[in-house]
Amino acid sequence: MGWKQNALRAAVWGLAFAAPAGPARAEQVTECTRGGFCYCVNAELRGAIQQNIADIRAMIAAERAKGKAIGYLSIPISTVAGSYFGENVKIAAEIKERVEDRLGVHAAWLLNTAGTTVTLPPGAAGADYMLMWTNVLEGSSGLGDFDFVYFAGPSDFARHFAFDGKADLEKLEAFYDAAVKTDPELKKVDRRAFRDYYGLRASVAYSYGSHDEWDIVRAINEKRVAASNFGIARQIAVLFDAMPAAPGLFETGVAAGNAGACKG
């Protein structure tokens, strides 16, 4: 997700802001979820979004039928401010494997929001993805279909780069220098920005999509507290950086990312 954004979206954003005058862009419309979260989305993608929502809900139902606890992964994805899509996708897969191994592969399933099976067609931007993910998080009832949400934190990224607390920024410089020789897309990311992002900021704290996801989960849990068939004891479990979040934290909202109606 956070989410959730990917390389395709990053490319589309670049074209949208840099391309010269040409054919009219797709109509942008405001779409809202049952929980009151609104997004300015591409009207032509509404069908694809709804199809993905249905497909993902079917995936969730299939795993739940196996008796598994169902989780949702929130993680920065897009190439922006030093973050790199190609590396983030690898890290998301590692987190999924690590969380499922920790909880038991026969007892838990984590939805990888950076996986290739959940992407939207070309032209999709952050708001389009967040309309999809918000509906997935809220579920058909508005009270959510997930048992837990895992928000990726600094230690998740540190494991990937084998940080050991000694000259970690220098390790990132060496990693970049080696990887850029075989990855032409990485060459588009500034070396220092890459180093500083993964060494100082890599987590959901700096992701537009993950900010939205945090607010969505907070809103669902607020509804669960008031629902007679849920209550405090059956709120969605919230984990940040592999650790359970304190109640005062996951009951507090954060700044919106992609959420908001169309302007003008």
C-alpha positions as CSV (number, residue, x, y, z in Angstrom):
1,M,0.0,0.0,0.0
2,G,0.3,1.6,1.5
3,W,-1.7,1.7,-0.5
4,K,-1.2,1.5,-2.1
5,Q,1.1,2.7,-5.1
6,N,3.5,0.9,-7.6
7,A,5.9,1.6,-10.3
8,L,3.2,1.9,-12.9
9,R,1.5,4.5,-10.9
10,A,4.7,6.4,-10.5
11,A,5.2,6.4,-14.3
12,V,1.7,7.6,-14.9
13,W,2.1,10.5,-12.4
14,G,5.3,11.6,-14.1
15,L,3.5,11.6,-17.5
16,A,0.5,13.4,-16.1
17,F,2.6,16.3,-14.7
18,A,5.2,16.5,-17.5
19,A,3.5,15.6,-20.8
20,P,2.7,18.4,-23.3
21,A,-0.8,19.2,-24.3
22,G,-2.5,16.3,-26.1
23,P,-5.7,14.2,-25.9
24,A,-8.0,15.0,-23.0
25,R,-7.3,13.0,-19.9
26,A,-9.9,10.6,-18.5
27,E,-12.7,12.1,-16.5
28,Q,-12.0,12.4,-12.8
29,V,-14.9,11.7,-10.5
30,T,-15.3,11.5,-6.7
31,E,-16.1,8.0,-5.4
32,C,-16.8,7.4,-1.7
33,T,-16.8,4.2,0.3
34,R,-19.5,3.2,2.8
35,G,-17.1,4.4,5.6
36,G,-17.1,7.9,4.2
37,F,-13.6,7.9,2.6
38,C,-13.7,9.7,-0.7
39,Y,-11.2,9.7,-3.6
40,C,-10.8,11.5,-6.9
41,V,-10.5,8.6,-9.4
42,N,-10.3,7.8,-13.1
43,A,-13.9,7.2,-14.2
44,E,-12.7,4.6,-16.8
45,L,-11.1,2.5,-14.1
46,R,-14.2,2.0,-11.9
47,G,-15.1,-1.3,-13.4
48,A,-11.5,-2.6,-13.0
49,I,-11.5,-1.4,-9.4
50,Q,-14.7,-3.2,-8.6
51,Q,-13.5,-6.4,-10.3
52,N,-10.3,-6.3,-8.2
53,I,-12.3,-5.8,-5.0
54,A,-14.4,-8.8,-5.8
55,D,-11.3,-10.9,-6.7
56,I,-9.5,-9.9,-3.5
57,R,-12.5,-10.6,-1.3
58,A,-12.7,-14.1,-2.9
59,M,-9.0,-14.6,-2.0
60,I,-9.7,-13.6,1.6
61,A,-12.7,-15.9,1.8
62,A,-10.8,-18.8,0.5
63,E,-8.0,-18.4,3.1
64,R,-10.5,-17.8,5.9
65,A,-12.3,-21.0,4.9
66,K,-9.0,-22.8,5.8
67,G,-9.3,-21.4,9.3
68,K,-6.5,-18.9,8.9
69,A,-6.2,-15.5,10.6
70,I,-6.3,-12.9,7.8
71,G,-3.8,-10.0,7.6
72,Y,-3.3,-6.9,5.4
73,L,0.2,-5.5,4.6
74,S,0.6,-1.8,4.5
75,I,4.0,-0.8,3.0
76,P,5.4,2.1,0.9
77,I,5.6,0.9,-2.7
78,S,6.2,3.7,-5.2
79,T,9.5,5.3,-6.4
80,V,9.5,8.7,-4.7
81,A,11.9,10.7,-2.6
82,G,14.6,8.0,-2.7
83,S,12.3,5.1,-2.3
84,Y,12.5,2.5,-5.1
85,F,9.7,0.3,-6.4
86,G,11.9,-2.6,-7.4
87,E,13.3,-2.9,-3.9
88,N,10.0,-2.3,-2.1
89,V,8.3,-5.2,-3.9
90,K,11.1,-7.5,-2.8
91,I,10.8,-6.3,0.8
92,A,7.0,-6.7,0.8
93,A,7.4,-10.4,-0.3
94,E,10.0,-10.9,2.5
95,I,7.6,-9.4,5.1
96,K,4.8,-11.7,4.0
97,E,7.0,-14.7,4.2
98,R,8.4,-13.7,7.6
99,V,5.0,-12.9,9.2
100,E,3.4,-16.1,7.9
101,D,6.4,-18.1,9.2
102,R,6.2,-16.4,12.6
103,L,2.5,-17.0,13.0
104,G,2.4,-20.3,11.1
105,V,1.7,-20.8,7.4
106,H,-1.3,-23.0,8.2
107,A,-2.7,-20.6,10.7
108,A,-2.2,-17.1,9.1
109,W,-2.3,-15.4,5.7
110,L,-1.0,-11.9,4.9
111,L,-2.4,-10.1,1.9
112,N,0.6,-8.7,0.0
113,T,-0.6,-5.4,-1.4
114,A,2.5,-5.1,-3.5
115,G,1.8,-8.4,-5.3
116,T,1.3,-8.6,-9.0
117,T,-2.1,-10.2,-8.6
118,V,-3.7,-7.0,-7.2
119,T,-2.6,-4.4,-9.7
120,L,-4.9,-2.1,-11.7
121,P,-4.6,-1.4,-15.4
122,P,-2.3,1.3,-16.8
123,G,-3.4,4.8,-15.9
124,A,-4.2,4.0,-12.3
125,A,-2.9,6.5,-9.7
126,G,-2.7,6.5,-6.0
127,A,-6.4,7.5,-5.5
128,D,-7.6,4.7,-7.7
129,Y,-5.7,2.2,-5.7
130,M,-6.8,3.6,-2.4
131,L,-10.5,3.5,-3.5
132,M,-9.9,-0.2,-4.1
133,W,-7.9,-0.8,-0.8
134,T,-10.4,1.1,1.3
135,N,-13.2,-1.1,0.1
136,V,-11.1,-4.2,0.7
137,L,-10.3,-3.0,4.2
138,E,-13.9,-2.0,5.1
139,G,-15.3,-5.3,3.7
140,S,-18.9,-5.6,2.7
141,S,-20.2,-4.9,6.2
142,G,-18.0,-1.8,6.8
143,L,-16.6,-3.5,9.9
144,G,-13.7,-5.1,8.1
145,D,-12.7,-8.6,7.0
146,F,-9.2,-8.6,8.5
147,D,-8.0,-10.0,11.8
148,F,-4.8,-7.9,11.8
149,V,-3.1,-5.2,9.8
150,Y,0.7,-5.1,9.6
151,F,2.3,-1.7,9.0
152,A,5.9,-2.0,7.8
153,G,8.5,-0.2,9.9
154,P,12.2,0.5,9.9
155,S,13.3,-2.9,11.1
156,D,11.5,-4.6,8.1
157,F,13.7,-2.6,5.8
158,A,16.8,-2.9,8.0
159,R,16.6,-6.7,7.7
160,H,16.5,-6.5,3.9
161,F,19.7,-4.4,3.8
162,A,21.4,-6.4,6.6
163,F,21.9,-3.4,8.9
164,D,23.9,-4.2,12.0
165,G,24.1,-0.8,13.6
166,K,27.6,0.1,12.2
167,A,27.9,2.4,9.2
168,D,24.5,1.5,7.9
169,L,24.3,4.5,5.5
170,E,27.6,3.4,4.0
171,K,26.1,-0.1,3.5
172,L,23.3,1.5,1.5
173,E,25.8,3.4,-0.6
174,A,27.6,0.1,-1.4
175,F,24.3,-1.6,-2.0
176,Y,23.3,1.1,-4.5
177,D,26.6,1.0,-6.3
178,A,26.4,-2.7,-6.8
179,A,22.7,-2.9,-7.7
180,V,22.8,0.0,-10.2
181,K,25.2,-1.9,-12.4
182,T,22.4,-4.4,-13.4
183,D,19.3,-2.4,-12.7
184,P,18.7,0.5,-15.2
185,E,15.6,1.7,-13.4
186,L,17.5,2.3,-10.2
187,K,19.8,4.7,-12.1
188,K,16.8,7.1,-12.1
189,V,16.9,7.3,-8.4
190,D,19.4,9.6,-6.8
191,R,22.1,7.8,-4.9
192,R,22.0,10.0,-1.9
193,A,18.2,10.1,-1.8
194,F,18.2,6.3,-1.9
195,R,20.7,6.2,1.0
196,D,18.8,8.7,3.1
197,Y,15.4,7.2,2.5
198,Y,16.2,3.6,3.4
199,G,18.6,4.6,6.2
200,L,16.4,7.3,7.8
201,R,12.8,7.2,6.7
202,A,11.8,3.8,5.3
203,S,8.5,3.0,6.9
204,V,4.7,3.6,6.5
205,A,5.3,7.0,8.3
206,Y,6.3,8.5,5.0
207,S,3.7,6.9,2.7
208,Y,0.6,8.6,1.3
209,G,-1.3,5.3,0.9
210,S,-0.2,4.0,4.3
211,H,-1.4,7.2,6.0
212,D,-4.9,6.6,4.5
213,E,-4.8,2.9,5.5
214,W,-4.0,3.9,9.1
215,D,-7.0,6.2,9.2
216,I,-9.2,3.6,7.6
217,V,-8.2,0.9,10.2
218,R,-8.7,3.5,13.0
219,A,-12.2,4.3,11.7
220,I,-13.1,0.6,11.4
221,N,-11.9,-0.1,14.9
222,E,-13.9,2.8,16.2
223,K,-17.1,1.3,14.7
224,R,-16.2,-2.1,16.1
225,V,-16.0,-0.6,19.6
226,A,-19.5,0.6,19.3
227,A,-20.9,-2.5,17.6
228,S,-22.6,-5.0,20.0
229,N,-21.2,-8.0,18.2
230,F,-17.6,-6.7,18.2
231,G,-16.6,-4.3,21.0
232,I,-13.1,-3.5,22.2
233,A,-12.1,-7.2,22.4
234,R,-12.7,-7.8,18.7
235,Q,-11.0,-4.8,17.2
236,I,-8.6,-5.4,14.3
237,A,-5.1,-6.0,15.7
238,V,-2.7,-3.4,14.6
239,L,1.1,-4.1,14.3
240,F,3.7,-1.6,13.5
241,D,7.3,-2.7,12.8
242,A,6.4,-6.2,13.9
243,M,5.2,-5.0,17.3
244,P,1.6,-4.5,18.6
245,A,0.6,-0.8,18.6
246,A,-0.5,0.7,21.9
247,P,-4.3,1.5,22.1
248,G,-3.6,5.3,22.2
249,L,-1.7,5.1,19.0
250,F,-4.0,3.0,16.8
251,E,-7.0,5.0,18.1
252,T,-5.3,8.3,16.8
253,G,-5.7,9.5,13.2
254,V,-2.9,10.8,11.0
255,A,-2.7,13.2,8.1
256,A,-4.6,12.1,5.0
257,G,-2.6,10.8,2.0
258,N,-4.7,10.3,-1.2
259,A,-8.1,10.7,0.5
260,G,-10.2,13.7,-0.7
261,A,-12.8,14.6,-3.2
262,C,-12.1,16.0,-6.7
263,K,-11.4,19.8,-6.7
264,G,-12.9,22.3,-9.0
